[in-house]
Amino acid sequence: MQEQQQSGTASQGAKSTLARDIALYTVARFAMVIAVAALLMLAKVPALVALAVSVVVVMPLSLLVFGKLRRRVAIGMAERGAERKARREELLSQLRGDRAADAG
């Protein structure tokens, strides 16, 4: 029972960190799109064209500039996927009757 509570607490910490990292990465990419579009508009490029060019330019640029944050998000998502897969396998095992459910 204690192990489940401890793993639940650790899982909540990992979820909040992953959520924070995803939010930071998203905001950083949007900010970069806005900054590049603003620079292009200062150079007298029409707003719609500036926004379109900005989106295309920021895609590969953000991979370089925000590489560390992108890796943290990818690692967090992989860990979360592994946890979900393990929980799913455990549940399927219990449903099949391969493993007795923990009493308590």
Helices and strands as residue ranges (DSSP letters): H 2-42, H 47-65, H 67-96
